[in-house]
Amino acid sequence: MPNEIGETQKELAVAEKIFTNAPNMLVLCLTVIGLIKIYTRFEKISTLADNFLAFIALGYLVATICAYLVVRAKGGARRVKLAHFTDVLFLVSLALTAGVALFMTFALAG
């Protein structure tokens, strides 16, 4: 039982951090999408980076909602499973964001 309580507290702490950081990443994605749109309009080129970032932004949105549900949940195994899902979704979105950043660095370099 004490191990289960420690696991729940750890998951809650991670969910709180995701809940505070995922919206910032969502806004970052939206800002970069706007910048890409401006850049591609002036340079008369097209890129898939903005499309990928739109889907990544959805990942951050779902991670934010799930983290909120974890923080508000009363406890139990369901909370831990949702916290694990939230954690994985946030990390996948973060990795994809880094991938798009690498793509933009090399593909959009003048």
N, C-alpha and C positions, 0 to 999 in steps of 0.2 A: 504493500500500500504506500509506504513512503516514497518508493521509486516512482510510482505512478503520479504522485503529487508533484514530484520534482520534474518529471517529464511534462506534465501539464503546464507548470510554471514556465518552463523553458520554451514551450511552444507558444505560450501567451506572450512572452517577451519578444520572440521573433516576429510574431504576428503584429505586435505594436510597432516594431521597427519598419516592417513592410508597409503598414498602414500609413506611417508618416512619410516614407520615401517613395512609394509607388506613384502617388499623385504628382510628385515633382518630376518623376521620369515621364509620366504621361504628358505633362506640360512641355517638357523638353522635346518629346517626339513631335508634338503639334507645332512647336516653334521651328524645328528643323524642317518639317514638311513645308511650312510656309516659306522658309528660306530657299529650299530646293525649288519650289514653284517659281519664285522670283528669278533665281539663277537660270533655270531652264528656259524661262520665257525670254530673257535677254540674250542668252547664248544660242537660242533656236535648236536645243537638243532635247532629248527625252531620256528619262532614266526610271528604273523601277524602284529606286531607293525610297521615294515618297510612298509608294504603294506598300512596300514592306513595312515601313514605319507606321503606317496606318493600322496594319494588323498587329504590330508589336504594341501600339498604343492600346488596342483592345485587350491585349494580354495584361498590361498594367492596370487597366480599368477593372478587369475581372479579379486580378490579384488584390486590388484595393477593396473591392466589395467582399471578397472572401475573408480578407484580414479583418474587416469590420465585423463580419459574422463570427469569426473566431473570438474577437475581443468581447462581443456581446453574449456569446454562448454561455450557458450555465456550467458546462463541464462535461466530462465523460469521453468515451472513446470516439464519438463522432467529432468532437472538437479537435482531438488530436489528428484524426484523419484529414479534416478540413485544413488544419494548420500545415500538415505535410504537403497537401495539394497546393496551398497558397505559396509555400516556400519554393516548391519546384517550379510553379508557374512564374514566380518573380525571377528566379534564377535563369530560366529559359528565356524570358523576355529580355533580361539583362544581357545574356550572351548574344541574342539576336541583335540587340542594339549595338553591341560592340562589332558584330559582323557587318552591319550596315555602315558603321563608321569607317571600318577598314575599306569597304567597297567604295564609299564616297571619297575617301582619301586618294585612292589610286585611279578610280574611274573618272572622277570629275576634276582631276588635276589638269590644269591648263597646260 
